[in-house]
Amino acid sequence: MVGKLSHLTVKGGRSGLVQRTRRRRPAYDRAVPQPRFFERRPNPPPAKVNAVTLTVTGTIVWAVATAVVAVLIVTGAVDAALLDVCFAGLAMGVLAIGWGFVHERRARGPRSESAK
């Protein structure tokens, strides 16, 4: 069905038969999909991360930062307390490398009898 014919008076006093088209509902009258805030989605697959490479890279960055801060301390540009922060970063990096080796070994699973 295209539309109905109706009598319409237009500005200026003219009148005539005009085909009326079906009016669309305004956007605020349309159905809005309800958000599903509390719907549980399936868990994503675990990320494959090489923990040792990641922590070694971070520890190298701390070593470079330690060298830069040492040079800046010698030139007198910064306070010596910043060197403590760099040493703490290096210490945490070394501990993280040890954790990375344990993590990688556990991720591989138990050894088979033939590998011993």
Secondary structure, DSSP 8 states (H G I E B T S, - for coil): --EEEEEEE-TTS-EEEEEEE-----GGGS------TT------------HHHHHHHHHHHHHHHHHHHHHHHHHTSS-THHHHHHHHHHHHHHHHHHHHHHHHHHHH-S--GGG-
